[in-house]
Structure formats: C-alpha cells, structure tokens
Amino acid sequence: MNRSFGVARVSLSHHIGRVNYHRSIGRQEDRSGEVAGGPALIAFCYGMAMNMFITGATGVLGRTVTRLFVESGHKVRALARNSENESRLRDSGAVPVRASLSDLPSLLSAVKDCDAILHLATRIPPSSKAGHRAAWRDNDHIRTVGTRNLVDAALEAGVPTLLYPGIVLIYPDGGDNWLDATTPPQPTSILQSSLDAEAEVQRFTKAGNRGIVLRMGSFYGPASSGTKQMLHIARYGIAMFFGQARAYQSLIWVDDAALAVVDGLAKAEAGIYDVVDDEPLQRRELAATLAQTVGRRLLLRPPVLLLRLLAGKDAMFLTRSQRVSNRKFQSATGWSPMVPSARLGFRLLSIPP
Ligand SMILES: NC(=O)c1ccc[n+]([C@@H]2O[C@H](COP(=O)([O-])OP(=O)(O)OC[C@H]3O[C@@H](n4cnc5c(N)ncnc54)[C@H](OP(=O)(O)O)[C@@H]3O)[C@@H](O)[C@H]2O)c1
C-alpha cells in the first residue's frame, strides 16, 4: 500500500499485522486525487471530523467500522437498542443513541447534523431456523421499513450521504463468468428485501444526494461467528460449502469489508459497487484450503440435499456459482483487499488469536 495518509493512523493489527500489513485511514495528506461528492466527502478526505450515524455498530462489520472512524477522530453516533449495547458502544468510543428503525421521529433526532449515515444493521436468523421463512421477518423489516425510515430521516435532516452494504448473493448463477453490478439480479423471497433497501438508497440519490450501495461477499475472519462455526465443523471433516465443486463463492475478509466502507464513504460517487476479494475460489478449492487450515488431508462437502433439508428451498440460492468482480470499486476508490483470496485468509485463520 503506497497511499499516503497522515495525522490519524489506525492500524488493523491482529492477524493482519502478522502478514505485515499496516493500513491507516482518514485525514488524507496526498491531495492530488480528484474529489467528487460534495462537502461531506471533501470534509472526510481533507481532515475535518465528520459526524456520522451508524446502525448495526455492535455487529461484526459495525464494530470494526466504528473503531476505524472513532480512532481517526470522527464523531460516531450509533443506534443502541438496549442498555447492554449502550455500554458496549460507549466503550468503543461511539455515542449511543436510543432509537428504533421503526420509529421515524427517533431517527430524525439521531441523524440531526450528520454528514453521513451507515446502515449496517441486519438480523440473519441462526442456521437452525433459516429454513423457516418467518425467521427472516426481522431482517426483512430492517432492510425495507428500516431503510425507508432512515432515508426519510436523512432527506428531512439534509444528511448528504448514506451507505448500505448489500449482498452479492442477489446475483444469478453465472457459472465461470464474472459478475458485477451490471449483471441483473435474480432475487429470491429471502434476498428481495436487500434489493428493496437498495431501491431506497437510489431514492435518496435521485433526491440529489450520495447514496452508496456496496454489495459484499460473505464475511469471514477471526471475529465472525460464522467463521468460527465453519472451522468447528471442518475439524470434524466437513466443509460447509454447498453446490457444485466448480461453482465459485465470493468472500471478503471482514477487515477488508470495513475498509471498503471507509474508502467508499471517502471516495465513491453515488452508485452500486461490489466488494469481494480479488480471486473468488471454486468450492472444491475452498474445501481443500480449509482442510489445510484445520490440519486434515481432505474435507467432505455435504450434498445439496442436506442444505435443502436443513434450510429449505428458499435457501438454495446458496449453491449458486458467483464469481464476482471488485474491479469497479477498486478503480473508483483505490481500495484493494489486504486478503486477496481465501488461500491467504484461511491460512490466517489457522494462527491462534
Ligand atoms: N455477514 C455477511 O456475510 C454479510 C455479507 C454481505 C453483506 N452483509 C451486510 O453487512 C451488514 C452487517 O452485517 P454483519 O454480519 O456485521 O451483521 P451482524 O454481525 O449480525 O450484526 C447485526 C447488527 O444489526 C443490529 N440489529 C439487529 N437487529 C436490529 C434491529 N431490529 N434494529 C437495529 N439494529 C439491529 C445488531 O444489534 P444488536 O447488537 O442490538 O443485536 C448488530 O449491531 C448487513 O447489512 C449485512 O446484510 C453481511
């Protein structure tokens, strides 16, 4: 990484430090790059502290994003749903705000005088319940009603920027072909609410603002409970990658996703971008790499029928082959993943924290 950032230096250490990666954000000293996107963007790039409001700040992505912004001197307000979260948010340096995504007046006061809103909240049901459509109701509500209320609040309060992390799972099965934001989505009943949220972001942009959608690959990293579960099951000889051996799966290391939020906010124009690693692997490669991580010769991949029995027909989109390209986001922002493929990422997971 040869970009020059100064003043506020924030490093994502833990595992990444061990591969000698150091990354800082905010308060950019190199002013040669073109800046588009209005006063908030200029403020972010040129060293002024920004006010932001984050939903989902206690989540896997939200925790790292919050830390990055707080440690680089920006002012973070974060939605808190209970007192336990209030104290966690305070500990992270954010200011907790009691609000509800269902309650427009509470959001209006939460976003007052903000430069940007990051809508990182979600509620994915545990895999044991994912087969029941009703288990997705809260998640649908957060994405549809929640995003609509946030956009309404942002428009009324004059917040110029809103960022929402979508999901690459909305793409169709593309076989060996590369997919990106120009590929028409193929939603299912579970995925539709993410496209509804994207439509709200588009409404925000059409009103003259900067709405950014970052469609992200599946998260993995030491802090992700999904990753811990994947490693646990792999130690019993099973790789939970469903679908054909040659099918591609697009992943993103959690810290890279968080840095993409930072870079998207700092540099991206309104639009839809894909945030995945550089080299999506086929499922047979993922299983082989994961086997090395847990010290086994090979791992078995369960049959698709098991997914259907466990999670139901609505979850069959998880078997799609999705070889997603991050090229548009890289060229718009200069972001590039520290962990370019699961070949490195799974190796990093084998290092004890
Ligand atoms: N995980 C992935 O693989 C993945 C892949 C692509 C995109 N994304 C997107 O990335 C974003 C963050 O995902 P994540 O994995 O970091 O999520 P996560 O770890 O499950 O965290 C979810 C966050 O949402 C909050 N939340 C839950 N229900 C809420 C509600 N009713 N109102 C307000 N906040 C609520 C939670 O707060 P509490 O602590 O109060 O429960 C928590 O802070 C989401 O938009 C997700 O769709 C995730």
The ligand as an SDF file (V2000), in Angstrom:
LIG
                    3D

 48 52  0  0  0  0  0  0  0  0999 V2000
  -22.3420  -11.3230    7.3080 N   0  0  0  0  0  0  0  0  0  0  0  0
  -22.1340  -11.4220    5.9970 C   0  0  0  0  0  0  0  0  0  0  0  0
  -21.5640  -12.4230    5.4970 O   0  0  0  0  0  0  0  0  0  0  0  0
  -22.5700  -10.2990    5.0930 C   0  0  0  0  0  0  0  0  0  0  0  0
  -22.3320  -10.4220    3.7160 C   0  0  0  0  0  0  0  0  0  0  0  0
  -22.7160   -9.3770    2.8770 C   0  0  0  0  0  0  0  0  0  0  0  0
  -23.3190   -8.2470    3.4120 C   0  0  0  0  0  0  0  0  0  0  0  0
  -23.5480   -8.1840    4.7430 N   0  0  0  0  0  0  0  0  0  0  0  0
  -24.1950   -6.9730    5.2660 C   0  0  0  0  0  0  0  0  0  0  0  0
  -23.3220   -6.2940    6.1430 O   0  0  0  0  0  0  0  0  0  0  0  0
  -24.0670   -5.6490    7.1660 C   0  0  0  0  0  0  0  0  0  0  0  0
  -23.5090   -6.0550    8.5280 C   0  0  0  0  0  0  0  0  0  0  0  0
  -23.6030   -7.4600    8.6860 O   0  0  0  0  0  0  0  0  0  0  0  0
  -22.9410   -8.2000    9.9480 P   0  0  0  0  0  0  0  0  0  0  0  0
  -22.6320   -9.5920    9.5460 O   0  0  0  0  0  0  0  0  0  0  0  0
  -21.8750   -7.3240   10.5090 O   0  0  0  0  0  0  0  0  0  0  0  0
  -24.1680   -8.2310   10.9520 O   0  0  0  0  0  0  0  0  0  0  0  0
  -24.2030   -8.7830   12.4680 P   0  0  0  0  0  0  0  0  0  0  0  0
  -22.8670   -9.1150   12.9790 O   0  0  0  0  0  0  0  0  0  0  0  0
  -25.2530   -9.8470   12.5080 O   0  0  0  0  0  0  0  0  0  0  0  0
  -24.7160   -7.5130   13.2840 O   0  0  0  0  0  0  0  0  0  0  0  0
  -26.0140   -7.0600   13.1220 C   0  0  0  0  0  0  0  0  0  0  0  0
  -26.1610   -5.6960   13.7420 C   0  0  0  0  0  0  0  0  0  0  0  0
  -27.5020   -5.2270   13.4820 O   0  0  0  0  0  0  0  0  0  0  0  0
  -28.0940   -4.8480   14.7360 C   0  0  0  0  0  0  0  0  0  0  0  0
  -29.5290   -5.1220   14.7380 N   0  0  0  0  0  0  0  0  0  0  0  0
  -30.1570   -6.3210   14.7530 C   0  0  0  0  0  0  0  0  0  0  0  0
  -31.4820   -6.1530   14.7730 N   0  0  0  0  0  0  0  0  0  0  0  0
  -31.7050   -4.8050   14.7610 C   0  0  0  0  0  0  0  0  0  0  0  0
  -32.8730   -4.0120   14.7510 C   0  0  0  0  0  0  0  0  0  0  0  0
  -34.1120   -4.5390   14.7710 N   0  0  0  0  0  0  0  0  0  0  0  0
  -32.7340   -2.6630   14.7450 N   0  0  0  0  0  0  0  0  0  0  0  0
  -31.4960   -2.1100   14.7230 C   0  0  0  0  0  0  0  0  0  0  0  0
  -30.3540   -2.8090   14.7190 N   0  0  0  0  0  0  0  0  0  0  0  0
  -30.4490   -4.1470   14.7330 C   0  0  0  0  0  0  0  0  0  0  0  0
  -27.3880   -5.6850   15.7830 C   0  0  0  0  0  0  0  0  0  0  0  0
  -27.5360   -5.0030   17.0090 O   0  0  0  0  0  0  0  0  0  0  0  0
  -27.7290   -5.7600   18.4230 P   0  0  0  0  0  0  0  0  0  0  0  0
  -26.3390   -5.9050   18.9680 O   0  0  0  0  0  0  0  0  0  0  0  0
  -28.5780   -4.8230   19.1750 O   0  0  0  0  0  0  0  0  0  0  0  0
  -28.3950   -7.0740   18.1260 O   0  0  0  0  0  0  0  0  0  0  0  0
  -25.9650   -5.6790   15.2540 C   0  0  0  0  0  0  0  0  0  0  0  0
  -25.3240   -4.4790   15.6080 O   0  0  0  0  0  0  0  0  0  0  0  0
  -25.5230   -6.0220    6.9280 C   0  0  0  0  0  0  0  0  0  0  0  0
  -26.1360   -5.0230    6.1780 O   0  0  0  0  0  0  0  0  0  0  0  0
  -25.4270   -7.2930    6.1140 C   0  0  0  0  0  0  0  0  0  0  0  0
  -26.5590   -7.5200    5.3000 O   0  0  0  0  0  0  0  0  0  0  0  0
  -23.1880   -9.1690    5.6130 C   0  0  0  0  0  0  0  0  0  0  0  0
  1  2  1  0
  2  3  2  0
  2  4  1  0
  4  5  1  0
  4 48  2  0
  5  6  2  0
  6  7  1  0
  7  8  2  0
  8  9  1  0
  8 48  1  0
  9 10  1  0
  9 46  1  0
 10 11  1  0
 11 12  1  0
 11 44  1  0
 12 13  1  0
 13 14  1  0
 14 15  2  0
 14 16  1  0
 14 17  1  0
 17 18  1  0
 18 19  2  0
 18 20  1  0
 18 21  1  0
 21 22  1  0
 22 23  1  0
 23 24  1  0
 23 42  1  0
 24 25  1  0
 25 26  1  0
 25 36  1  0
 26 27  1  0
 26 35  1  0
 27 28  2  0
 28 29  1  0
 29 30  1  0
 29 35  2  0
 30 31  1  0
 30 32  2  0
 32 33  1  0
 33 34  2  0
 34 35  1  0
 36 37  1  0
 36 42  1  0
 37 38  1  0
 38 39  2  0
 38 40  1  0
 38 41  1  0
 42 43  1  0
 44 45  1  0
 44 46  1  0
 46 47  1  0
M  CHG  2   8   1  16  -1
M  END
$$$$
